[in-house]
Amino acid sequence: MTDEAMQPFERIAQDVREQVRLRQLKPGDKLESTRELANRYAVAPGTVQRAFAELRRDGVIYSHTGRGSFIRENALDALADPTAQTIRRLEEQIADLTARLERVEQNQRSGSEQT
């Protein structure tokens, strides 16, 4: 995907991944704040948050509320195994669909009890 075709959040996530691969960011390093990255990339803070969510999902970073976001110890391993990333995404999608199905079934049961 060319830089022009990428969404801004994808570009930010790709830049962080590349910095990890090049060892410019190492395990335990703290990332710039959402506001700092938003200013640097000229995007809204929500765009940076979306990039962080993708990086967390892929096992590259972890975040502590009030402290910031940091590079995971095994970030390079997470980047080296695209199959594991795909499996992790599928597991998240299955969990999301399961939760949705449970809510639908619960709503149906509630509706049939009222009739």
SULTAKA-V982005 format. One record per pair of residues at least 4 apart in sequence whose ideal C-beta (glycine too) atoms are under 8 Angstrom apart, sorted by the first residue. I is the first residue (numbers start at 0). J is the second residue. Records with the same first field share a line. If there is no record, write none. Layout:
I = J / J
This chain:
0 = 4 / 5 / 9
1 = 5
2 = 10
5 = 9 / 10 / 13
6 = 10
7 = 11 / 40 / 42 / 46
8 = 12 / 42 / 46 / 47 / 49 / 50 / 53
9 = 13 / 50 / 53
10 = 14 / 40
11 = 15 / 36 / 40 / 42 / 46 / 47 / 50
12 = 16 / 50 / 53 / 54
13 = 17
14 = 18
15 = 19 / 24 / 30 / 50 / 54 / 59 / 60
16 = 20 / 54 / 59 / 78
17 = 21
18 = 23 / 24
19 = 23 / 24 / 25 / 59 / 70 / 74 / 75 / 78
20 = 75 / 78
24 = 28 / 30 / 70 / 74
25 = 70
26 = 70 / 71 / 72 / 73 / 74
27 = 69 / 70 / 72
28 = 69 / 70
29 = 67 / 68 / 69
30 = 36 / 51 / 60 / 67 / 68 / 69 / 70
31 = 35 / 36 / 39
32 = 36 / 67
33 = 37 / 44 / 47 / 48 / 51
34 = 38 / 44
35 = 39
36 = 40 / 47 / 50
37 = 41 / 42 / 43 / 44 / 46 / 47
40 = 46 / 47
42 = 46 / 47
43 = 47
44 = 48
45 = 49
46 = 50
47 = 51
48 = 52
49 = 53
50 = 54
51 = 55 / 60 / 62 / 68
52 = 56
53 = 57
54 = 59 / 60 / 68
55 = 59 / 60 / 61 / 62 / 68
56 = 87 / 88 / 91
57 = 77 / 78 / 84 / 87
58 = 71 / 73 / 74 / 76 / 77 / 83 / 84 / 87
59 = 70 / 71 / 74 / 77 / 78
60 = 68 / 69 / 70 / 71 / 74
61 = 68 / 69 / 71
62 = 67 / 68 / 69
63 = 67 / 68 / 69
70 = 74
71 = 77
73 = 77
74 = 78
75 = 79
76 = 80
77 = 83 / 84
80 = 84
81 = 85
82 = 86
83 = 87
84 = 88
85 = 89
86 = 90
87 = 91
88 = 92
89 = 93
90 = 94
91 = 95
92 = 96
93 = 97
94 = 98
95 = 99
96 = 100
97 = 101
98 = 102
99 = 103
100 = 104
101 = 105
102 = 106
103 = 107
104 = 108
105 = 109
106 = 110
107 = 111
108 = 112
109 = 113
110 = 114
